[in-house]
Amino acid sequence: MRIRATVAAVSGALALSAFVVPAAQAADAPAYSKEDVRAALRQASGESARSTYAAEDTGTPYALDLTFSGVKVNNGKPIVVGTTNPVSVPVTYTVTHAADIDLNAPDFYLDVEIYRGASYAEWDNLLLGDDWPVCTATSSTTANCKGTIDVYPDLELGNVDATTWKAGGYAIDFNDQDPMAEDIDWSKVGYAEQDGLGTTKLQRFSKLTVNASPEPVKKGKTITVTGKLSRANWDTLKYAGYSTQSVKLQFRKKGSSTYTTLKTIKTNTYGDLKTTVTASTDGYFRYSFAGTSTTPAVNATGDFVDVQ
C-alpha cells in the first residue's frame, strides 16, 4: 500500500489520504509535504486511527453544506489490473453545494475514492487518484467534477481485493486556517463526508493462449488443441493458472469472421487446456473464457491450421 493510504489510516473516517496540495491547484497554495499532512491529521484526530476530528487545538469542524451525486467509476466498467503496470481510470460526479462555498479556493479540497471494507470510515483498503479532480461549475451551487483512480498493483493490491468496491467522497474547506499551525481553530474548518456513492469491481487481468497442431494436417486426421488460462496474482505479482474453469473451444473457417463453439472443456489444476478435434477444413482455432466476478473475459488469438 502506498504512503498515501498510510496517511488515510491515520486520518480515519475523514479519508484525507489524498491531502497533498498539487502545484496546479493554485499558485499561492502551500505545497505541504505528506509528512506535514500526516502530522496535521494526527493533530486533528487526536492520534486516533479510526476517528473523526477530535481537535487538540480549538473546536471541531462544522458540517459543510455539500453533497456528491452521479458518481461513475471507469464509465461503469470493471477496473482490470495486471501485475506490473499502474492503471488509471476516470471518475466523474456532480457536486451540489451552498452558494457561499468556493470550490476553486486554494484551501478547499474534495475527492471521491473507492474502498473495500465495512464503510468509508472503516475501510480495509482504499484507492484514490494521484491528482486532485477538476471541477467545472454548472451553476452557483453545482459543479461537474472529473478525477481518476490510480491503481498500483505492486504497492496496493492483494488477491483479496478482487471484489466489489464502494465509493465515498469528502470535502474540506480550511477557510484560511493553516492545518500545520499549532493554534489552528478547527471550528472554522468545514467538512463533509458521504458514503454509498456507488460501486465498482476490481478484477485480475487474464490471459489465454491456444496452439493447434500439427500444422499442416491431412483432412480426417486428429488435431490437438492446447492452451492455458492464467490471471494476475497480486500476492506474488506473477501470473498463475486459473484452475477448473469452463472454457470454450471455437473455430472460424478461413474467409469467415464468425467463430462457432465446438465444445466446452475445463482447465486443470494449473490452468492448462487440452482437447482434440478432427481436421475438416482450413481455419482458426481459439479458446474463449467468459469470465467470472473476479476475472474478466478473454479470447485467445486464433491459431490457423492448414488442412490438406
Secondary structure, 3 states (H helix, E strand, C coil): CCHHHHHHHHHHHHCCCCCCCCCCCCCCCCCCCHHHHHHHHHHHHCCCCCCCCCCCCECCCEECCEEEEEEEEHHHCCEEECCCCCEEEEEEEEEEECCCCCCCCCCEEEEEEEEEECCCCCEEEEECCCCCCEEEECCCCEEEEEEEEEECHHHHCCHHHCCEEEEEEEEEECCCCCCCCCCCEHHHCEEEEECCCCEEEEEECEEEEEEEECCCECCCCEEEEEEEEEEEECCCCEEEECCCCEEEEEEEECCCCCCEEEEEEECCCCCEEEEEEECCCCEEEEEEECCCCCCCCEECCCEEECEC
